[in-house]
Amino acid sequence: MSVEIEAVTRDFGTAANPALRGVSMALRSGEFVALLGPSGSGKTTLLRILAGLDFPDAGRVLIGGRDVAQVPARDRNVGVVFQNYALFRHMTVFENVAFGLRVRPRAQRPANAEIDRRVRELLALVQIPELAPRYPEQISGGQRQRVALARALAIEPQLLLLDEPFGALDALVRKDVRRWVRGLHDRLGLTSLLVTHDQEEAMEMADRVAVMEQGRIVQFDPPHTLIDAPASAFVARFVGDANRLAASVHGGRLDIAGFGGFDAAGLPEGAAEIFVRPDDLRILPPRDGLAPGLVEWSRPAERGRWKMLVAVGEHRLEGYGERAFERGAACALEFQALTAFGARGERVSINGREAAPSLR
């Protein structure tokens, strides 16, 4: 089921500081999209508007081509899974899952036999059929999350919304459950939207990620694009690990205090901001022409590499080397790639391997 959000605004009566500022985005049918952003960026407000739990002050919300911007939740056929599960403690697992079907208007309510069949089918789908007679307090957090998901699926929703659904789970269970949820999404052919502040969660689960900042979507791309080509300094800071450095541009050269300079045609004169992913910062033995540093810690990493924190003056940078260094050992830093943002937000990606000879 396709979803289109067109110029949606929500200000809660404070037009000077709206929660959503003309947000537009489109979800393709069968796509898994994540809304990622810090607290207060507007992602939960947008989810509530999609769910019909809140309504925009302006704009359109189309689900399957139908404008539902002012349609209440009960008439949208949208499934929602909340962080706190929102299960009814006085109901069994079976009755929790059946709830959305039992409260339908009489003309739309399935027969009891059909409700029984559908609930048992869903409990089998989420792999907890044996829990049907238990109460929420008698099962684990991961099992409650599966009950909440089965309840959301019981109404056969055209859109599944997940609001920070894994936050109450411990780290190991969280990883297992989110992989299972993504697999279920694929098997059922759902259109799903996940709200999260956990970038690892968003990057692992979603086909595309919409990064939100102060009520706006600032980038909406596949995970690898957010890492390789961030649209703004905010995205570069917020998504993935990155070393951040202040710099300046003079005469077409990007100068980083303590590190030297790179050719940076395309950036205007003035202040600039540099982002270097740890994977793009190589730690080597001392070498002429490369910035010198001191190793503060070193630990084994994947593929036979070592991850290190290196001090260069007042800077602390994370990178990788192919051998271990002792604490306090001298080393050299080689920039293999970096992204620079100019004073007006212009972006330039620089291949450090090619630019390395220009380091002072």
Kinemage of the C-alpha trace (Angstrom):
@kinemage 1
@onewidth
@group {chain A} dominant
@subgroup {mainchain}
@vectorlist {calphas} color= white
{ca met a 1} P 0.000 0.000 0.000
{ca ser a 2} L 1.533 3.316 -1.057
{ca val a 3} L 1.651 6.270 1.325
{ca glu a 4} L 2.093 9.937 0.384
{ca ile a 5} L 2.561 12.811 2.800
{ca glu a 6} L 2.244 16.228 1.181
{ca ala a 7} L 3.319 19.477 2.877
{ca val a 8} L 2.094 18.385 6.324
{ca thr a 9} L 2.339 20.999 9.071
{ca arg a 10} L 1.504 20.633 12.757
{ca asp a 11} L 2.077 23.518 15.157
{ca phe a 12} L -0.044 22.712 18.263
{ca gly a 13} L -0.996 26.393 18.391
{ca thr a 14} L 2.608 27.627 18.408
{ca ala a 15} L 3.165 28.649 14.799
{ca ala a 16} L 6.561 30.125 15.636
{ca asn a 17} L 7.902 26.686 16.558
{ca pro a 18} L 5.891 23.996 14.729
{ca ala a 19} L 6.447 20.298 15.363
{ca leu a 20} L 6.228 19.615 11.614
{ca arg a 21} L 7.204 22.150 8.959
{ca gly a 22} L 5.728 21.260 5.582
{ca val a 23} L 6.852 17.613 5.595
{ca ser a 24} L 6.548 15.668 2.339
{ca met a 25} L 7.558 12.065 1.694
{ca ala a 26} L 6.313 8.981 -0.148
{ca leu a 27} L 6.488 5.296 0.779
{ca arg a 28} L 6.338 2.740 -1.980
{ca ser a 29} L 4.064 -0.260 -1.594
{ca gly a 30} L 5.879 -3.030 0.307
{ca glu a 31} L 8.667 -0.707 1.466
{ca phe a 32} L 10.129 -0.587 4.969
{ca val a 33} L 10.950 3.030 5.899
{ca ala a 34} L 12.474 4.376 9.111
{ca leu a 35} L 12.026 7.855 10.571
{ca leu a 36} L 15.265 8.665 12.363
{ca gly a 37} L 16.005 11.744 14.417
{ca pro a 38} L 16.759 13.126 17.873
{ca ser a 39} L 14.075 13.796 20.468
{ca gly a 40} L 11.872 16.690 19.426
{ca ser a 41} L 12.567 16.343 15.702
{ca gly a 42} L 8.906 15.556 14.901
{ca lys a 43} L 9.074 11.867 14.063
{ca thr a 44} L 6.470 10.696 16.613
{ca thr a 45} L 4.122 13.545 15.656
{ca leu a 46} L 4.339 12.406 12.038
{ca leu a 47} L 3.626 8.795 13.018
{ca arg a 48} L 0.581 9.867 15.085
{ca ile a 49} L -0.760 11.798 12.089
{ca leu a 50} L -0.326 8.715 9.884
{ca ala a 51} L -2.104 6.611 12.503
{ca gly a 52} L -5.029 9.024 12.834
{ca leu a 53} L -4.227 9.726 16.487
{ca asp a 54} L -3.540 13.374 15.616
{ca phe a 55} L -4.431 15.599 12.669
{ca pro a 56} L -2.353 18.064 10.628
{ca asp a 57} L -3.006 21.782 10.557
{ca ala a 58} L -2.253 21.749 6.825
{ca gly a 59} L -1.285 19.248 4.142
{ca arg a 60} L -2.526 15.899 2.862
{ca val a 61} L -2.009 12.294 3.971
{ca leu a 62} L -2.807 9.742 1.282
{ca ile a 63} L -2.910 6.018 2.025
{ca gly a 64} L -3.580 3.943 -1.063
{ca gly a 65} L -4.522 7.154 -2.902
{ca arg a 66} L -7.184 8.159 -0.358
{ca asp a 67} L -6.736 11.400 1.586
{ca val a 68} L -7.152 10.435 5.262
{ca ala a 69} L -5.704 13.585 6.839
{ca gln a 70} L -8.907 14.207 8.811
{ca val a 71} L -10.092 10.585 9.080
{ca pro a 72} L -10.036 9.103 12.625
{ca ala a 73} L -7.857 6.111 13.469
{ca arg a 74} L -10.721 3.591 13.585
{ca asp a 75} L -11.499 4.214 9.907
{ca arg a 76} L -7.939 3.991 8.530
{ca asn a 77} L -7.136 0.287 8.886
{ca val a 78} L -3.636 1.111 10.130
{ca gly a 79} L -1.813 -1.150 12.604
{ca val a 80} L 0.276 0.488 15.337
{ca val a 81} L 2.831 -1.114 17.677
{ca phe a 82} L 3.949 1.074 20.598
{ca gln a 83} L 7.127 0.976 22.688
{ca asn a 84} L 5.233 0.068 25.872
{ca tyr a 85} L 3.196 -2.611 23.991
{ca ala a 86} L -0.115 -1.113 25.346
{ca leu a 87} L -1.431 -4.613 26.096
{ca phe a 88} L -4.508 -5.025 28.283
{ca arg a 89} L -3.273 -6.584 31.517
{ca his a 90} L -6.679 -8.098 32.382
{ca met a 91} L -6.899 -9.914 29.028
{ca thr a 92} L -5.139 -13.073 27.934
{ca val a 93} L -2.734 -13.046 25.020
{ca phe a 94} L -5.510 -14.506 22.867
{ca glu a 95} L -8.002 -11.768 23.799
{ca asn a 96} L -5.406 -9.024 23.340
{ca val a 97} L -4.851 -10.144 19.767
{ca ala a 98} L -8.591 -10.532 19.156
{ca phe a 99} L -9.442 -7.096 20.573
{ca gly a 100} L -9.284 -5.110 17.321
{ca leu a 101} L -11.621 -7.575 15.644
{ca arg a 102} L -14.136 -7.781 18.499
{ca val a 103} L -14.610 -3.993 18.737
{ca arg a 104} L -15.474 -3.562 15.071
{ca pro a 105} L -19.028 -2.442 14.233
{ca arg a 106} L -21.372 -5.413 14.095
{ca ala a 107} L -21.669 -5.296 10.313
{ca gln a 108} L -17.877 -5.529 9.917
{ca arg a 109} L -17.145 -7.890 12.801
{ca pro a 110} L -16.078 -11.422 11.820
{ca ala a 111} L -17.905 -14.396 13.304
{ca asn a 112} L -16.430 -15.832 16.507
{ca ala a 113} L -15.136 -18.870 14.638
{ca glu a 114} L -13.330 -16.630 12.146
{ca ile a 115} L -11.847 -14.520 14.950
{ca asp a 116} L -10.641 -17.692 16.672
{ca arg a 117} L -9.063 -18.955 13.437
{ca arg a 118} L -7.368 -15.642 12.660
{ca val a 119} L -5.962 -15.172 16.167
{ca arg a 120} L -4.518 -18.685 16.310
{ca glu a 121} L -3.038 -18.219 12.845
{ca leu a 122} L -1.379 -14.966 13.912
{ca leu a 123} L 0.008 -16.419 17.142
{ca ala a 124} L 1.532 -19.208 15.067
{ca leu a 125} L 2.919 -16.625 12.624
{ca val a 126} L 4.681 -14.726 15.422
{ca gln a 127} L 5.814 -18.073 16.881
{ca ile a 128} L 4.039 -17.940 20.265
{ca pro a 129} L 0.924 -20.162 19.839
{ca glu a 130} L 1.467 -21.763 23.252
{ca leu a 131} L 1.076 -18.390 25.011
{ca ala a 132} L -2.584 -17.889 24.049
{ca pro a 133} L -4.007 -18.514 27.575
{ca arg a 134} L -1.397 -16.477 29.468
{ca tyr a 135} L -1.607 -12.883 30.679
{ca pro a 136} L 0.913 -10.148 29.744
{ca glu a 137} L 2.636 -10.190 33.137
{ca gln a 138} L 3.300 -13.925 32.685
{ca ile a 139} L 5.434 -13.525 29.544
{ca ser a 140} L 8.756 -11.852 28.681
{ca gly a 141} L 9.307 -8.480 27.047
{ca gly a 142} L 10.188 -10.035 23.717
{ca gln a 143} L 7.048 -12.168 23.836
{ca arg a 144} L 4.908 -9.120 24.676
{ca gln a 145} L 6.338 -7.377 21.647
{ca arg a 146} L 5.237 -10.290 19.492
{ca val a 147} L 1.753 -10.143 21.005
{ca ala a 148} L 1.564 -6.414 20.251
{ca leu a 149} L 2.625 -7.090 16.670
{ca ala a 150} L 0.072 -9.887 16.251
{ca arg a 151} L -2.650 -7.565 17.577
{ca ala a 152} L -1.639 -4.884 15.056
{ca leu a 153} L -1.739 -7.443 12.232
{ca ala a 154} L -5.109 -8.910 13.255
{ca ile a 155} L -7.034 -6.134 11.506
{ca glu a 156} L -5.103 -6.857 8.275
{ca pro a 157} L -3.746 -3.303 8.107
{ca gln a 158} L -2.813 -1.566 4.897
{ca leu a 159} L 0.022 0.166 6.776
{ca leu a 160} L 2.038 -0.973 9.810
{ca leu a 161} L 3.468 1.723 12.110
{ca leu a 162} L 6.135 0.890 14.693
{ca asp a 163} L 6.757 3.549 17.370
{ca glu a 164} L 10.120 2.880 19.094
{ca pro a 165} L 8.966 -0.745 19.431
{ca phe a 166} L 12.203 -2.281 20.723
{ca gly a 167} L 13.286 0.268 23.314
{ca ala a 168} L 12.069 -1.748 26.309
{ca leu a 169} L 13.974 -4.892 25.289
{ca asp a 170} L 17.497 -5.778 26.367
{ca ala a 171} L 20.207 -5.518 23.708
{ca leu a 172} L 20.406 -9.205 22.718
{ca val a 173} L 16.630 -9.700 22.519
{ca arg a 174} L 16.228 -6.376 20.682
{ca lys a 175} L 18.565 -7.468 17.897
{ca asp a 176} L 16.817 -10.818 17.455
{ca val a 177} L 13.305 -9.320 17.492
{ca arg a 178} L 14.030 -6.550 14.998
{ca arg a 179} L 15.526 -9.037 12.513
{ca trp a 180} L 12.476 -11.215 12.967
{ca val a 181} L 10.131 -8.231 12.427
{ca arg a 182} L 11.927 -7.304 9.202
{ca gly a 183} L 11.587 -10.899 7.993
{ca leu a 184} L 7.876 -10.876 8.823
{ca his a 185} L 7.449 -7.616 6.901
{ca asp a 186} L 9.010 -9.240 3.840
{ca arg a 187} L 6.950 -12.424 4.088
{ca leu a 188} L 3.638 -10.571 4.416
{ca gly a 189} L 4.405 -7.881 1.831
{ca leu a 190} L 3.558 -5.086 4.273
{ca thr a 191} L 4.246 -1.381 3.951
{ca ser a 192} L 5.898 -0.443 7.230
{ca leu a 193} L 7.186 2.695 8.920
{ca leu a 194} L 9.459 2.567 11.968
{ca val a 195} L 10.051 5.545 14.267
{ca thr a 196} L 13.356 5.347 16.125
{ca his a 197} L 16.232 7.390 17.511
{ca asp a 198} L 18.509 4.329 17.237
{ca gln a 199} L 20.501 4.672 14.025
{ca glu a 200} L 21.733 1.067 14.093
{ca glu a 201} L 18.117 -0.077 14.208
{ca ala a 202} L 17.112 2.167 11.319
{ca met a 203} L 20.108 1.270 9.164
{ca glu a 204} L 19.682 -2.477 9.690
{ca met a 205} L 15.924 -2.696 9.131
{ca ala a 206} L 14.934 -0.041 6.597
{ca asp a 207} L 15.044 0.100 2.800
{ca arg a 208} L 15.180 3.889 3.120
{ca val a 209} L 15.700 6.190 6.087
{ca ala a 210} L 14.168 9.652 6.504
{ca val a 211} L 16.362 11.760 8.787
{ca met a 212} L 14.406 14.446 10.643
{ca glu a 213} L 15.696 17.677 12.149
{ca gln a 214} L 13.504 20.335 13.789
{ca gly a 215} L 10.287 19.268 12.099
{ca arg a 216} L 11.727 18.713 8.629
{ca ile a 217} L 12.993 15.738 6.633
{ca val a 218} L 16.549 16.726 5.741
{ca gln a 219} L 17.460 13.551 3.840
{ca phe a 220} L 15.488 10.516 2.667
{ca asp a 221} L 17.725 7.867 1.155
{ca pro a 222} L 18.937 4.255 1.465
{ca pro a 223} L 21.222 3.690 4.469
{ca his a 224} L 24.429 3.513 2.427
{ca thr a 225} L 23.706 6.911 0.856
{ca leu a 226} L 23.325 8.543 4.258
{ca ile a 227} L 26.814 7.310 5.121
{ca asp a 228} L 28.502 7.915 1.775
{ca ala a 229} L 26.789 11.159 0.771
{ca pro a 230} L 25.221 12.972 3.760
{ca ala a 231} L 23.131 15.930 2.606
{ca ser a 232} L 24.147 18.193 5.487
{ca ala a 233} L 26.540 18.502 8.389
{ca phe a 234} L 23.683 17.498 10.700
{ca val a 235} L 23.209 14.185 8.854
{ca ala a 236} L 26.965 13.551 8.870
{ca arg a 237} L 27.063 14.136 12.637
{ca phe a 238} L 23.921 12.176 13.454
{ca val a 239} L 24.207 9.110 11.210
{ca gly a 240} L 27.099 6.717 11.661
{ca asp a 241} L 30.385 7.254 13.466
{ca ala a 242} L 32.412 10.214 12.264
{ca asn a 243} L 35.412 12.210 13.411
{ca arg a 244} L 34.519 15.898 13.286
{ca leu a 245} L 37.087 18.644 12.666
{ca ala a 246} L 36.935 22.378 12.167
{ca ala a 247} L 38.671 23.753 9.069
{ca ser a 248} L 38.856 26.781 6.799
{ca val a 249} L 39.000 27.350 3.068
{ca his a 250} L 41.450 29.779 1.476
{ca gly a 251} L 42.293 29.976 -2.202
{ca gly a 252} L 40.656 26.658 -3.046
{ca arg a 253} L 42.471 24.752 -0.300
{ca leu a 254} L 40.882 23.189 2.724
{ca asp a 255} L 43.139 23.630 5.742
{ca ile a 256} L 42.654 21.513 8.865
{ca ala a 257} L 44.616 22.779 11.862
{ca gly a 258} L 47.272 20.226 12.799
{ca phe a 259} L 46.665 18.064 9.719
{ca gly a 260} L 47.592 20.040 6.635
{ca gly a 261} L 45.499 20.799 3.582
{ca phe a 262} L 43.563 19.365 0.667
{ca asp a 263} L 42.441 20.761 -2.651
{ca ala a 264} L 38.795 21.727 -2.192
{ca ala a 265} L 37.461 23.352 -5.328
{ca gly a 266} L 33.756 24.042 -4.865
{ca leu a 267} L 33.838 25.227 -1.279
{ca pro a 268} L 33.535 28.981 -0.633
{ca glu a 269} L 36.107 30.932 1.336
{ca gly a 270} L 35.661 30.799 5.095
{ca ala a 271} L 34.894 28.305 7.826
{ca ala a 272} L 34.256 24.655 7.011
{ca glu a 273} L 33.400 21.456 8.861
{ca ile a 274} L 35.095 18.116 8.173
{ca phe a 275} L 33.799 14.593 8.770
{ca val a 276} L 36.016 11.519 8.505
{ca arg a 277} L 34.581 8.052 9.108
{ca pro a 278} L 36.821 5.792 11.229
{ca asp a 279} L 36.973 3.371 8.285
{ca asp a 280} L 38.490 6.180 6.213
{ca leu a 281} L 41.213 7.097 8.732
{ca arg a 282} L 44.226 4.801 8.508
{ca ile a 283} L 46.636 4.567 11.462
{ca leu a 284} L 50.247 3.902 10.396
{ca pro a 285} L 53.748 3.977 11.898
{ca pro a 286} L 55.277 7.493 11.883
{ca arg a 287} L 55.859 8.693 8.345
{ca asp a 288} L 56.989 11.947 6.751
{ca gly a 289} L 54.194 13.884 5.076
{ca leu a 290} L 51.447 12.492 7.316
{ca ala a 291} L 49.977 14.075 10.427
{ca pro a 292} L 51.644 12.717 13.616
{ca gly a 293} L 49.644 11.473 16.606
{ca leu a 294} L 49.824 9.482 19.844
{ca val a 295} L 47.799 6.318 20.427
{ca glu a 296} L 45.506 6.522 23.486
{ca trp a 297} L 44.012 3.051 23.153
{ca ser a 298} L 44.043 0.150 20.718
{ca arg a 299} L 41.752 -2.886 20.509
{ca pro a 300} L 41.187 -5.758 18.054
{ca ala a 301} L 38.518 -5.234 15.409
{ca glu a 302} L 37.094 -7.215 12.518
{ca arg a 303} L 39.047 -8.478 9.482
{ca gly a 304} L 42.341 -8.571 11.343
{ca arg a 305} L 42.384 -4.828 11.953
{ca trp a 306} L 42.873 -2.784 15.115
{ca lys a 307} L 40.652 0.126 16.107
{ca met a 308} L 42.456 3.018 17.803
{ca leu a 309} L 41.857 6.366 19.428
{ca val a 310} L 44.600 8.798 18.480
{ca ala a 311} L 45.410 12.195 19.968
{ca val a 312} L 46.567 14.942 17.619
{ca gly a 313} L 46.955 18.082 19.714
{ca glu a 314} L 43.510 18.769 21.178
{ca his a 315} L 41.791 16.409 18.734
{ca arg a 316} L 40.775 12.816 19.480
{ca leu a 317} L 40.148 10.696 16.397
{ca glu a 318} L 39.109 7.069 15.865
{ca gly a 319} L 40.581 5.064 13.026
{ca tyr a 320} L 41.899 1.644 12.039
{ca gly a 321} L 45.326 0.122 11.569
{ca glu a 322} L 46.661 -3.232 10.459
{ca arg a 323} L 48.804 -3.735 13.564
{ca ala a 324} L 48.519 -3.066 17.291
{ca phe a 325} L 50.117 0.007 18.864
{ca glu a 326} L 51.011 0.392 22.528
{ca arg a 327} L 49.340 3.130 24.539
{ca gly a 328} L 51.344 6.340 24.036
{ca ala a 329} L 53.069 5.092 20.866
{ca ala a 330} L 53.767 7.546 18.070
{ca cys a 331} L 51.817 7.024 14.851
{ca ala a 332} L 50.745 8.773 11.632
{ca leu a 333} L 47.253 9.443 10.263
{ca glu a 334} L 46.315 9.000 6.627
{ca phe a 335} L 42.983 10.394 5.454
{ca gln a 336} L 41.626 8.012 2.835
{ca ala a 337} L 38.382 9.939 2.286
{ca leu a 338} L 36.547 12.813 3.938
{ca thr a 339} L 33.450 14.954 3.522
{ca ala a 340} L 33.615 18.730 3.911
{ca phe a 341} L 30.771 21.192 4.383
{ca gly a 342} L 31.242 24.880 3.682
{ca ala a 343} L 29.810 27.832 5.576
{ca arg a 344} L 26.591 27.777 3.501
{ca gly a 345} L 26.176 24.003 3.644
{ca glu a 346} L 27.929 23.118 0.385
{ca arg a 347} L 29.295 19.583 0.390
{ca val a 348} L 32.507 18.297 -1.157
{ca ser a 349} L 33.709 14.692 -0.929
{ca ile a 350} L 37.470 14.312 -1.096
{ca asn a 351} L 39.398 11.156 -1.873
{ca gly a 352} L 42.225 11.356 0.637
{ca arg a 353} L 44.336 8.792 -1.211
{ca glu a 354} L 44.583 11.100 -4.207
{ca ala a 355} L 44.962 14.240 -2.093
{ca ala a 356} L 47.516 12.801 0.343
{ca pro a 357} L 50.601 14.272 -1.394
{ca ser a 358} L 49.167 17.761 -0.761
{ca leu a 359} L 49.301 17.283 3.019
{ca arg a 360} L 51.753 19.634 4.657
